Amino acid sequence: MLLITFIEDGQHKLGVLDHARREVIDLARAAPQLPRDMLAFIAGGRAVRDEVHELMIGGEGRVPLAELRLAAPIPRPARNIFCVGKNYRDHVRELQKPESTIASTDALPAVPIFFTKAPSTVIGPGEPIPAWLDPTQSTDYEGELAVVIGPGGRGIARAGAMRHVYGYTIINDVTARILQGRHQQWFLGKSIDGFCPMGPAIVTADEVSQAGSLQVQTRVNGELRQDAPVASLIFDIPTLIETLSRTMTLEPGDIIATGTPAGVGMGFKPPKYLKKGDTVAITIDPIGTLENPVG
């Protein structure tokens, strides 16, 4: 099932995307008894999802997808987005190049490296990435698979971690590279307002038999820059969930961005930073394509 949030009359509404028919089931019309925002919908768990499955058979509340303006699936996360740095081997190697803005001689990490992005970074598909807010003019892209937590918990064992995954979406971990390096940490350079495009949908975990089989592809102005299977993560999704939940209670709707592959702008010589008029498109099927212009 593909869940979306769309905007109608200035309000966020929930929908289910029917790819085959290019239609969206407006849940407020088809099932007004269901939760009205994505965080509450996720917290409702399997019972809510089962009700929606029944709706997909009928024709109530259907709207052509082309008529809708999509928002981020979770327009305002309840907490910071959890992100993982240096989680693809090829990306670690490109950070070791002398031309890298945050060049590093570090070997592969022995444990997952976590940082966060503020909730105010989230924007939806089609919204401009506000590169003008980057005072260093070093705005870069990072295409990533993001995990959406369903049942929460603390002390989650690796063996049972996937039972806590509600679904998956795409994020672009946009980064001001010079700001990132200047402050010797990653939060400021990655938490500029609007620096986390998300979407276009959440695909529920039951639609993805093996997350490792998914492919992350990022194109800038149509040029393929990143292309890697999720299977090549250094630390897989169960490991990330286990590591985070050792120190905090994960909650329904929490988002874990799993890391970016090689091919980011700072890995080129000279760096290929984003500029006004560029377009970044990140594709992970079956989620779809997250595309944003650069403003």
Order of alpha helices (4+ residues) and beta strands (2+ residues): beta-beta-beta-alpha-alpha-alpha-beta-beta-beta-alpha-beta-beta-beta-beta-beta-beta-alpha-alpha-beta-beta-beta-alpha-beta-beta-beta
